[in-house]
Amino acid sequence: MHLLTLFFREHAFSYKTFEDHLCDILSDGQGKVPLSKFMTGLRNTGLSKDDPRLLESMTKFRQAVEATSEELEGKEVFLDRATFKDCIKDNIVLIRRAFTADFVIPEFSKFCSVIDDIYWMCRTNTNGRVASYIPQLSRYSADIWGVALCTIDGQRHRIGDTKMPFSVQSCTKPINYALALNELGHDVVHEYVGYEPSGSSFNNIKLGHKRKPHNPMNNAGALVVSSLIKSGLKLSDRFDHVHNQYTKLTGGEYVGFNNAIFLSEREISDHKFALGYYLKDNKCFPDGLNLHEIMDFYFQLCSIELTLEAGSVIAATLANGGYCPITGEQVLDATSVRNTLAVMHSCGMYQYSGEFAFRVGLPAKSGASGVVLLVVPNVCGIATWSPPLDSCSNSVRGVQFCEELVQLFNFHHYDNLKHTLQKYDPRIRSADFQGSQVVKLLFGAYNGDISALRRMALTDQDMSIADYDGRTALHLAAAEGQLDCVKFLLEKCQVPPNPRDRWGHTPLDDAVQFQRQDVRQYLDGHLAQHPSVAYSAIPTDFPSDSFSEIVYKDITDD
């Protein structure tokens, strides 16, 4: 169990408040709190000092620092208890969740270290070519590579080229689709566009069932969806509306517009105009709309710019059912998000969509600029950017990153959470998982459930693992007279026959104490046949650090 969580649980009925406990843990021993310790602990939980949910506390911290009279450059800032508690009180709910690991990914630093490993693995991949059909996109460097993620609790991590703005290109399609659904509803939107994979190139000039575009993720469907968004407004007002919605989806992160890319898109738009006239001829647009305005609006939406950090928040908003994680604002309704993710899952990666769904099993959307937005529902959103594309127009590094991610974490939609033991579930604390395994093992031994023990042994569970008191399954089986379990543990699992608990008792001692004669005789015989087996005792040389120091090391360890 997370040490800080344990600390607060043990002191739940103490007169001290959470703020007092936090001061005690972070204190320098002289009644003051080093500000760097607090900031480091906060950062390691995944929160940024720029998080809008911490605005009040960060403002007060800055004011407290400015109020000090000493020269602070290069020196530690110490705050007295009253000042520190006043600084954190306005955002205490979020701060408490952070320092008690009450986030969707409790061991965030550990999770991020794996993300970084995948990033560096993918960086060596030099395959693919930068898109050239839009002249401005061809100027992106093939060396650009960045990854940013945001969890549904607003935990943030980034590595690589995450500050550079990029053109969203086709990644605008699921966002615009979600906005249209949110504004008009499923029934209205799908009068004009379907939701079936086409099996063809994203820019093919053809229609699907009922003479509608196949889905909103290809060019035909995206053009029709664009025509539906605020169709009664002037073009300038329509763009302002979408730009404002993007800003809400990103929680106020960077949202820009690249006019050069817009002009470049329009210069090479013959094929898209041919598609537009084909759609108009088949009455795919609402009546009375100007085709040239629709085309310009679509090109403008493709020319919106984001950073990877902004893209990751958009993906996290989709993962969070339409609520922006870093503002708490509901931007999209849950039904619109559900339908958007469903179409992304089946149609979001061009002609690679089927294989991506098979290999990765998560909703995603790619764009010709090299960006990939990946959504892990109810967990996090991830944005990657690397301009070199494969033959399906997907980012080579982006696709590799997604595939490596689900090889290590049980994020694939069809991963079985109960039996996929070879994968890591970052939503579970490793200590909590180990604790649950100990409980299952000891409970099985206590009840003589040989089948449960056999199942655990078959999953490579450590059958000699002990609880907090050093009690093992062999101790419990011996104390309860479960001879079959004792035999199974010693003969099949080959656990140590003489582990000592915190009181120095062995399984044989328990059999004697509780008068389990058959178990005692068996253990005597087993020990006589294995006289060289040494006693296994629990460690007695615990570190001398105070509990507060142990907790502090746990929450601020880089």
Secondary structure by P-SEA (a helix, b strand, c coil): ccaaaaaaaaaccccccaaaaaaaaaccccccccaaaaaaaaaaaccccccccaaaaaaaaaaaaaacccccccbbbbbcaaaaaaaaccaaaaaaaaaaccccccaaaaaaaaaaaaaaaacccccccccccccccccccccccbbbbbcccbbbbbcccccbbbbbcccaaaaaaaaaaaccccccccccccccccccccccccccccccccccccaaaaaaaaaaccccccaaaaaaaaaaaaaaaacccbbbbbaaaaaaaaaaaaaaaaaaaaaaaaccccccccaaaaaaaaaaaaabbbcaaaaaaaaaaaaacccccccccccccaaaaaaaaaaaaccccccaaaaaaaaccccccccccbbbbbbccccbbbbbbbcccccccccaaaaaaaaaaaaccccccccccccccccccccccaaaaaaaaaaaaaaaaaacaaaaaaaaaaacccccccccccccaaaaaaaacaaaaaaaaccccccccbbbccccccaaaaaaaacaaaaaaaaaaaaaacccbbbbbcccccccccaaaaaaaaaccc
